[in-house]
Amino acid sequence: MTTQTIGIIVNGATGRIASTQHLANALVPIIAEGGLPLGLDRLVPRPLLVGRDATRLAATARDHGIADWTTDLDAALRDPSYPIFFDAAATQQRAAVLEKAIAAGKHVYTEKPVAPTAAGGEALLVRARTRGLKHGAVEDKVYLPGLQKLAALTKSGALGRIVGFRLEFGWWVFDGTDQPCQRPSWNYRPGGGGLILDMYPHWRYIIETIVGRIVRVASSEWIATPERIDEAGERYGVAVDDSAATLVEIEGGIFGTILSSWATRVRRDDLLTLQVDGTRGSALAGLHRCHVQMLADTPAVTHFSVMKDIGTDYREDWSDAPPLAAYTNPYRVGWENFLRHVATGAPMRADLSSGIRDVAFAEACHRSMRERAWVEFPPPDARP
């Protein structure tokens, strides 16, 4: 068995997503296990951490046992010993940074959204293809254990013909008056903020993987909390959506709903839930758990009382979905797929074109709100 190393520039390494997910739960464990198996060989990542704050970079490198870091992104891009560039830095800077990496001849893997617009993403894709570079987009949520259990049920046909679905997400984000805001202020400003651009790219690939291809949307969005206090203690006006509701049509005449908000208090099974209803059963998945009610266990609801609570617990007739045979961290799944793609040419399901479709879904929802109308969402092969 031979061992090879592959250099990876990790841009935005001190951020929460890069440090706690991509490093701690993906790249560092792969390194600790002696690399990613590729037949008789093993591929060992060699990260170069990049960020703006030297003190924080040094601390992040030390925490993860990584030797190399720099605040000079341009120098990192010039170094031929790092053929892969990964971006988890600020969303509003992503397109420009990815363009620089592609121009430097790097294979690119990126957090979402891959660009602020689908057209901007298309331009990046053209440049990457022209240079013969590999590319990928992070689509992690579909690999959560609850959603993996739900996907297994829908793919096996256990639920029968799907007749509808409901996705709900969100929690209360404080405005900074009574408690500090749990999200950075740029999330509420133009150029990268907004709930739809932030979260709907996830909802696209989850729905199309588990339920079916989206063909039309009718969407609304609003600002529930119009003012917030930023990191400097200054009050500012929220300029982008923090709540949204969308009606989704799936190929074959299936309809479902998406309700997402940063201004709602949680009284659901989980922070994210997806219920899929079928003729043979229904399943409700959260981040980790998944509950099922099959036809034989479905109660015959015949009445309710307007005078008193009849005391029915509608959760009694649901059971746990079958457990997974094995579970791998979602961020690690993405990295293993991309490393195999770069090293061996193995197929990459979530490439830049998939990331572009994620952004296009958010754009279709924004357009629906502007036009107050249903908006078509063409299939992937209809992309210009």
Secondary structure, 3 states (H helix, E strand, C coil): CCEEEEEEEEECCCCHHHHHHHHHHHHHHHHHCCCEEECCEEEEEEEEEECCCHHHHHHHHHHHCCCEEECCHHHHHHCCCCCEEEECCCHHHHHHHHHHHHHCCCEEEECCCCCCCHHHHHHHHHHHHHCCCCEEECCCHHHCHHHHHHHHHHHHCCCCCEEEEEEEEECECCCCCCCCCCCCHHHHCCCCCCHHHHHHHHHHHHHHHHCCCEEEEEEEEECCCCEEECCCCCEEECCCCCEEEEEEEECCCEEEEEEEECECCCCCCCCEEEEEEECCEEEEECCCCEEEEEHHHCCCCCCCCCCCCCCCCCCCCCEECCCCCCCCCHHHHHHHHHHHHHHHCCCCCCCHHHHHHHHHHHHHHHHHHHHCCCEECCCHHHCC
